Amino acid sequence: MARLMFEGIKVLDCGSFIAAPAAATILSDFGADVIKIEPPGAGDPYRAVPKLPTSPQSDQNYAWMLAARNKRGLALDLAKPAAQDVVRRLVGGADVFITNFPAAVRKKLGLTYDDLAPLNDRLIYASFTGYGDKGEEANKPGFDMTAWWARSGLMDGVRTDAAAPPARALTGMGDHPSGIALYASIVMALYQRQLTGKGAHVGTSLLANGLWSNGFMAQAALCGARFIDRPPREQALNALTNYYQCRDGRWLILTIVNDRQWPVLAKCLGRDDLIADPRFATGRDRATHAGELTAIFDQVFATRDRAEWRAELSANGVVFDVVAAAQEIGTDQQLLANDILMPFEGDTTLTVTSPVFVEGQQKVRPRHPPAVGQHSDEVLREAGYDEASIRKLRQDGAVA
């Protein structure tokens, strides 16, 4: 296999939960050596999320498999000065340091940019925050449910209709795309370092990424646009961009914005008569009578199972898709054909690979994540610690 793009790049993942570590995961997919720093004992709190009663139940720690694949585990009690010394030594030989610790915690542990940058002038210091590092709320705790989803307007905007309550996000729904932004910042800094020889301080936040995700509506508001309340599904403003339930209870969604597809759809549904119906003759007519057309489509789609409609619509080039459940992902042939799903090394279990592809660059075969501190001795030896020093660090509880 050709040399991997980030082979030889050493990354210290000193974050927790999802977004910041996700950026490290993407780097690891392309060959970077990522050292996951966790507290001794239970490790990163994200390990425990699949055990919550609201999470899908499994005998595998699926959250950790996705967040920490390919990484090596180092367990440090960063409250101890000796453990902080270990981080500083590792920083001296690292290319990237990633953290999402709160500002006060970074300062207490000596892990701010100002603390670490003097140790390595080629270091990329990647900072991830909830609300940005300036302003009155810079130190406010944030998760993707709050800073990315609620604060950005996304939570309010995806209501099924104006009278419906706000919708909750799924676990990690904002963290994973936000991790892409942090990854992009790191790669830009690596390129800048290639040009200048100097490292950099880069970062992003959940709030910034949430607003970018809601950019269409946000820019409309910034331009003083007049907003239109979303009506109930049955009173949709466009029946051709609505979603419909099939005979088996499964749903699909139409996204037809081209008038030329209207007669094609009508024929697929076995309702050629609708083409000549004056209520639906033009796009304006179909918008005026969208509620009536939606009611007709409801009746038609309810006559066949989703798989039958899927075959019919696909064969005729109609723009639509199924409203898939997570349980269907593992058998989605399109995901498999494009290596969006890849098996772990030595296992048939699949994982979701990072959504970044470069021609001529292969990704590493995903490796299972480390146990807490699984590679502590190995990492310390590489950093120049002898066996006596490692024993002393263990005895003092700085390393586990």
N, C-alpha and C positions, 0 to 999 in steps of 0.2 A: 504494500500500500504506500502511496506517495506520502511525503511528509505532511502532517496535519498543520493547518494554518496557525494554530496557537501552541504548537509543540514548543517547549522550552519556556513558556510563559508561566510564572508562578503566581497564584492568586490566593490571598488570605480572605476567606469568607467568614467575617466576624459579625454576622447578622443573625436575625432570628425570624421565624415565621417564613413569609413567602417572597415578597417582591425583591428585596435585595439579594437573597440567596438565589433567586431565579436567574438573575443576571450572571452569577457565577456558574450556574448549571449550563447556560448556553455556551459560555467560554469553554467549559469542560467538554461539551459535545464536539468541539473542534480541536481538542487535544491539550488544553491548558491543564496544568497540575493544580488542582484546587484543594486547599486544606481547609476543612470545615472546623472552626473553633467553637466548641460548645462547653457549657458548664458541666462539671462532673455530676454523676447521678443520673437524673432523668434526661439531661441534655437539653437541646432546643425544645421549648414548650410546644412547638408545632408537631413534634412527634406524638403528642397526646390527643391531637384534634380528632383523628379517626375513632377514638374511644368515646367521644361525646355521643349521647343518645340521639342527637339530631343528625349525626353523620351516617353515611352508608356503613353497614356492619360487615367486617371482613376479618379473616385471620391473618391477613397481610397488612402491613402498614403502608397503604397505598400513597398516602400524602408524603411520607418520607421518601418513598421510592422515587417519586417525581421530583421532589425538592433537592435531594442530596445524591442522586445517582452520580457515579464516576468520581466522587470526592473521597479524600482521605480524612479520617477523623482524628482530631486532637482535642483532648479534654483539658481545659485550663480553668482554674478558679481565679478569675481576673481580679477578685477582691484582694488577692495576695500579691505583694510587690514582686515576688520571684516569678509569678506567672506573667505579670506585666513586663518583666525583663525578657521573658521568652518571646513575647509578641514583638518587642522592640528588636530583638536579634533577628527574628524571622523577617521583619519589615526591611531590615538591611539588605536582604537578598531577594526580596519580592518585587514583582512588577506591578501588582494591583492589590490594594487593600479595600475591601468592601464592608461597609457597616450601615446599619440603620438604628444603632443605639441612640436614645435620646441625647440631646446636647449635654445635659447635666451629667449623664452617665459617662459620656466620652471624656468630659473634663475631669471627672473624679478618677477615672481609670488611666488618664494620660494617653487617650486615644484620639485626640483631636488632630486636625490636619496640621496645626502649628506644632503639635508634639511630635508627629511622625515624619513630616516632610524633611526636617533637617537630617534625619537618619539615612535618607536615600533620595538624592535629587532626581532620580528617574522614576520615582514612585507615582503611580496613578492612585489617588485617594478618591474613592467613589462613595459618595454620601447619599443616603436615601432617607427622606423625611415624610411625615404625614402632610404637613401644611407649608413646607418651605422653611428656609433657615433665617428668614427675616420677619419682622412684624410682631404684633402682640400675641399671635397664636403660634409662634415658631416652636414653642415647647409643648404645645398641646398634643396629647396622645391621639393617634389616629390609626384606623384600620381602613381597608378598602370599603367596607360597608358604610363608614361614616364620611371620610374625606373624599374618596373617589366616587362613591355611588350617591350618597345623599347630598353632599355639599355642592356637587357639580351640576345639579339639576337633572341628572339621569333618573334618579329614583322617582321624582315627580313626573318626569316626562313620559315614562313607559307605562303609566296607568292604563288599564284596559279602556277606560273612558274617564271623563272629567269627574264623575261622581264616585269613582272607585277609590279605595284607599291606595296609598303608595305601595309599590311592589318591592319586596326584599330581593337583594342580590344573592347569588350563589357564593359559596366559600371560594375565595381566591379569584373571583371573576375580574376584579380590578387589579389584583396583585400581579398576575401573570403578564398582562399587556404592559403594565407599568415597569416590570422587570426588563422588558424589551427596550424601553427608553433608557434605563440605566446601562444596559449592555451597549446600546448605541453610543452613549456618552463615553464609556470606557474605550470603545474601539476608536472613536474620534481622537481621544487623548493619546492612545497608542500610536496613531498615525502622526499626530502632532509631535510626539516624542521622537518618532523616526526622523522628522524634519529638523527638530531643534536639539534633541538629546536631553530634553528636560521633561520631568513629570508634570502633573497637573492635578488640580482639585476639580472634580466634576460631580454632578448630582442631578437629582430630579425629585419629584414628590408625588404622592397620591393625588393631591389636589390638582396639580398641573396636568397630570395625565387624565384625570376625570374630566376636566374642562376640555381637553383636546379631544377626548372620546365623544363629548357632547358638543363638538365644535360647530356643527351645522346650526343647532338651536341657539348656542351661545352667541355666535356671530349675528344671527338674526336679531336677538335681543339687543346687542350692542349697536345695531343699526336702527333701533327703534321700531322694529317690525310689529305688526298687529298679529297676535297669536290667536289661533282658532282652537277651541276646546275639542279634544278628541271625543267623537260620539261613541255610543255603544256599537259593538260589532255589527249588530243587525241594522244599524242606521249608518253604516260606513259611507264615506263620501265617494268611494270608488270600489265597486264590487270586484273589479279585476285585480285589486291588490289586497284582497281580504283573505282570511283563512277559513277553512271549511272542514267539518267533521265527516268522516266516511262511515260506511255501514258498520265497520268493526270497531268504531270508537276512536280510531286514530285520526290525526289531523294533517292537513297539508296547507301550504300557503301559495297563492298566486301572486306574481309580481309582473303583471303585463302592462307595460307603459307604451307599447307600440300598437297603434290602431290596426295594423295589418294582421296582428295575432288574434283579434277579436273573432273573425269568422272561423279561424282555425280552432279556437277554443270551443265555439258553439258546436261545430261539427264533432269534435272529440266527445262532447257531452251528449251527443245524440239529439241536440236541439237546434237543428238547422233553421227552424221556424223563427228563432230569435233574431236571425240576421236581418230578416225583412220586417221585423216588428218595429213600428215607428218610434216606440218608446226608447229603443236602443240603437237607432240608426247611426248616430254620430257619437263622438266622445262626450260632447256636451249633453246629448240626450241621455247617455248612460250615466253621467254624473247626476243629472236631474232625477233620474229614476233608480238611483243606486240601491235604495232600500228594497225596491221591488225585484231588482235583478239578484240581489243577495238572497232574498227569500227563494227565488227559483233555483239558484245554485245550491242552496242548502238542501232542497228536496232532491236534486239530481245527484249530488255527491253522496247522499245517504243511501243510494241504491246499490253501491258497489264498495268492496273493501279497498283500502288504500293501495295495496300492492297492484290491484287491477288498474286503478286510476294512474298510478305511477308509470306503469308500462305504457298506457295509452297516451298520456301527456308527453312522456319522454320520446316516444316514437314520432310524435308530430312537432317536436321542437318548441313546445309551450314552456314559457319561463315560469317555473314553480320549484318548490322543493317540499320534502316531507318535514314535518315538525318532529324531529328525532328525539327519542329518549336516550339518556346516557347509556342504558343497557344495550342499545343497538350499535354503539360505536365500534365494539370489538369485531364485528362482522361486516363492517362497511368496506366493501372492496376498493372504493376510491381512496380511502385512507391508507389501506395496505399497499395499493399499487404505487402510491407516491411516497412511501416510507414516512408518512406522517405518524404511523404507529410502527414501532420497532421492538423486537424481542430483546429481553435482557440476555447478557452473555451467560451461556450455560443454562438457559431457562426458556420456557415457551411463553412466560408471562410478558405481555406487551406493555410498552410505556409510550407516552406522548412525547415525541421528539420536539425540539425547538423549531419554530416556524421560520427558520433562516436556512437558505440553500444557496450554495455557491458552486457554479459549474467547475468540475475538476477537483472539488474538495469533498472527501468523504467525511462522515462523522464517525466517532468511535462507537463501537458496539456498546450499548449502555451496560454499565456495571452496577451491581446492587450497591446501595448506600452503605456507609460504614456504621458499625455499632459505636456507641459513645466512646471516644478515645481509642478506637481500634488501632490507629496508626501512630499513637503518641510517641512511643519509643523510636519508631522509624523516622518520624519527622524531626525529632530532637537530635538524633545522631547526624542526620543530614545537615542540621544547623550548627554542628560542631560540638555538641555536648558529649562528654564521655560517660561511661557507665556509672561511675561514682556520682557524677553530677545529676544524672537521671534518677538514681536511687534517692538522692537528697531531695530532689524536687517532689518525688512521690511521697517520701516520708513527711515532708512539710505540707502536703496536701495541695501544692500548687499545680501538680499534674496528676491526672488520673487515667 
